[in-house]
Amino acid sequence: MKQMIVFQFYCFLLVLLYAFALSSSSSIIPEIKHHVRITNNFKNKPFDYHCKSRDDDLGLRTLQPKGEWEFTFGLDLFKPTFFNCYFSYEHFSSTFDVYSRYLKQEVGGSKFFWTVQEDGFYLYHPKLGQNVKLHVWTG
């Protein structure tokens, strides 16, 4: 009987702790922020891009030559997070995930630095210490 009361007490404490963590602005488990940066490495051409996830639409934008744009987000523990971007300039385009669980496993870390060039899309790979070409423009 005493063990049952102790067990119920600990369950009650866990429920209170969980409820406090959900309602508190400062979580017990710190949220890791993820960063995606897109850099236009064209010599003199802007390009358009539109990035979105299942829950967030970041809008249609234009990135000028040598310009950078970055966004930050946290992960949802209960459903997979991904950000897909559509890129276009002149008559070329490309669509792919700039962040996904697969990329996180492949690259590691929480920073995803994309460089857009006329010959394709490069992602900085910290394990290799260099940009790796992952996608090309289609026309």
Helices and strands as residue ranges (DSSP letters): H 2-23, E 33-40, E 47-52, E 57-63, E 68-74, E 83-89, E 92-99, H 101-107, E 111-117, E 120-125, E 130-135
